[in-house]
Amino acid sequence: VRLATVKGRATVLVGEDAFDVERASQGRFPARPAALFESWADFAEWAVNVGLAEDGRHREPVELALLDAPSPLPRQIYGIGLNYRDHAAEAGVTPPESPAVFTKFLTSIDGPYRDLVLPSSNVDWEGELVAIIGRRAHNVSVDDAWGYVAGLSIGQDYSERIVQAAGPVPQFSMGKSFPGFGPIGPWLVTPDEFADPDDLAIECTINGETVQKSRTSNLIFSVPELVSRLSTVTPLLPGDVIFTGTPAGVGWARKPQRYLRPGDVVVTRIEGIGAIKQGCIAR
Ligand code: ZN
């Protein structure tokens, strides 16, 4: 199942068709994605057969520019730092023994095809796999953890490196939370759609040049490991979002360092999901 948010409404995509969830379910499920995640298990079961329905069917292709994040109002947003060995190496730190966790504040979340307003000349890219929670998870085991994940999506964890490094201790949450710094999309794909949801090719390009390329099997803490470990402290809630970390190739670690400039186009791709794209513009 592929779930997108089109003009604020939960929409299931089947091939070229788009089904408005509230209309196609004749009101059984709500239009608002935040409410829909509360009944995720029932919805996911229903959505498998939605392609047979005529109610709520739209045959116009979905306009990518109109998409919002598949979970546009998560109550909790987790970011994981240094979760690929090659990225930890380029950052000059030893791989962590427990996940390095920060938050991206809600106002950073954005649709997958919007412009990125650069607040400074020190904005970096971080292409990431995003996991979206479908069921309250508290103290869940690694073996059970996939059962709490609604689906996977693509994100960018844009980072203002000066703000991130300022202060007596690093300010990850602030440096990564300017408006538009957390685009997610273009849709959520349920785990059953992947041959192996723990091993997906991930790539980030700038103006067509590949700057990051890896596989999610290289994550130090996999999606089920993260769900399990995070859930020992904070119960994860339906619709919550986890940015799982970025592979090597960020601009800060380059010699010379490279940051995003107005006119740059950033495309992030993950196998089995699709791509998201931001055009960078000056403030
Ligand atoms: Zn990141």
Residues whose N, C-alpha, C, O or C-beta is under 5 A from the ligand:
A	BS01	ZN	I80 E126 D157 G245 T246
